[in-house]
Amino acid sequence: MNAPAYNFAYLDEQTKRMIRRAILKAIAIPGYQVPFASREMPMPYGWGTGGVQVTAAILGPEDVLKVIDQGSDDTTNAISIRKFFAKTAGVATTTATDEATVIQTRHRIPETALHENQVLVYQVPIPEPLRFLEPRETETRRMHALAEYGLMHVKLYEDIARFGHIATAYAYPVKVNARYVMDPSPTPKFDNPKMDNCAALQLFGAGREKRIYAIPPYTKVVSLDFEDHPFEPYRFNAPCALCGAENSYLDEIVTDDKGGRMFVCSDTDYCEGRQAAGHHGSLSAAPYKEKAGSHG
Amino acid sequence: MAELDTLESDQPLLVAESLSKSFGRIAACREVSFALYPGEVLAIVGESGSGKSTLLQMLSGQLTPSAGRVSYRMRDGVARDLTTLGEAERRFLFRTDWGYVHQDPAQGLRMAVSAGANVGERLMAVGWNHYGRIRDTASDWLMRVEIDVARIDDAPRTYSGGMRQRLQIARNLVTEPRLVFMDEPTGGLDVSVQARLLDLLRSLVAELHLAVIIVTHDLAVARLLSHRVMVMKGGRVIETGLTDQVLDDPREPYTQLLVSSILPP
């Protein structure tokens, strides 16, 4: 009862070969959704089954893995996937963006600029950017094949007609390498500019929808927009309450039931790094105190 | 310029040569030939099952004929066989130079997006990238088809049947096509709404110098809109000619029957 029950990184080698072939094709055709024979993983759909399969296929014993969920290294999803690979592959794990060679992410791109020896693996729920406008898969595939993307602008038009500005705040459609329109997974549009000309390889895995797509390093990624309503990354206008950062993407955290809230970096590693380097926010110095009686 | 125009209209826009289509043993359409000139309105009339819709689908390249061919003179003046067009070219033609008005507006419209986006979709599909200009053009077209511009942001599912049909027409005409296919455009509308729609269509057709192929079983529609009529029965064209000639002086017994079955006003 001491033989390891799993192959390295959980998946068997044949499956990994299949996934790697899909990844290679995806890299060869930037932004194109390559179908692959997605496997059942020991986790529910929607928890990153696509990302996990891509990570399992590219992981080597020398790799250092980082997993983030909404920018954070310490949420359930991030911790369980990190532990999963620590157990099934025995690879080193880290929370530091700089040290990682493979970063699996859900809904964020790290604030620290990525470098050439890194791979960013996205978990994707719905890979088809045209899906909510055109329900037929046969039709959306044809539209991709013929580069008929007028419909994507219909969505942006609707946003402006309804809200006065492009209200799409996440999963903001991009055009990759001047050819395929791609859903960048539900990352905030704040992160879209980071995808453009990125030094790292970006891989996208959708487990339930059985699709893999990719952005090779240094590829042009343009967010769609109108001439008179240009793309604008959105950021809540406040410094991080813990590290004072003015240029990071913020999470709103509700602190009590009286309307109290604070804004902190969603990228925990970035925030901690800044605090360690001596940066302070408005709330970072105040230790928690039980308050007796009324205040304010 | 006037000379050029006459030269232009000297050549047919669309030519059908002995088009046939059979589904298994059923011959839906047999040996249909005609030529359509720019600015001309051709009505195809006949009872249900006479092959009208099959013919329309073949003419618009949605159905491959079993025999015969359709050629269309593109904007550059070159006549092309529709079956030799690639899918990309055919779809481009459908977004720009052609229009297709369905009987059921729900088929031709996106019911969940606003009227403005419905009209603007074709413009965005050909690369318009300026929200303000798209919207101005859309409201201009809503005005032309007599829809209250204040309803530009409403989805067509909140529209009445007549408004939906007018919106579908605006959506098709926004790229200034040269040829519009219409499949029973007034079907399912009540009489007063029909009259208003026909009136609108007639003025738009004249104003934009549109060529139209309209399929209808309603002879009143044919009489009001079309210059020429083709009568179909059992997949064959049994009579063709100027509208007033065919409807006032029908030669074939079947046409006589069709004309006589209209109730006198």
Contacts between the chains, C-beta under 8 A, distances in Angstrom:
chain1	res1	chain2	res2	distance
A	133	B	110	7.5
A	133	B	113	7.6
A	142	B	87	7.7
A	146	B	87	7.0
A	146	B	88	4.8
A	146	B	91	6.4
A	148	B	91	6.9
A	148	B	125	6.5
A	150	B	95	7.7
A	150	B	121	5.9
A	150	B	122	7.4
A	150	B	124	4.2
A	150	B	125	2.9
A	150	B	126	7.4
A	151	B	121	7.0
A	151	B	124	7.9
A	151	B	125	7.6
A	153	B	124	4.0
A	153	B	129	7.5
A	154	B	110	7.4
A	154	B	113	6.0
A	154	B	117	4.9
A	154	B	120	7.2
A	154	B	121	5.2
A	154	B	124	6.2
A	157	B	116	7.1
A	157	B	117	4.8
A	157	B	120	5.9
A	157	B	124	6.9
A	157	B	131	6.6
A	157	B	134	6.7
A	157	B	135	8.0
A	158	B	113	5.4
A	158	B	114	6.1
A	158	B	117	5.3
A	160	B	131	5.5
A	161	B	114	5.5
A	161	B	116	5.7
A	161	B	117	6.8
A	161	B	135	7.5
A	161	B	152	7.6
A	161	B	153	5.0
A	162	B	114	7.7
A	162	B	153	6.8
A	226	B	129	5.8
A	226	B	130	6.2
A	226	B	131	4.2
A	227	B	129	5.2
A	227	B	130	4.6
A	227	B	131	7.7
A	228	B	130	5.5
A	228	B	131	5.1
A	228	B	132	5.0
A	229	B	131	5.2
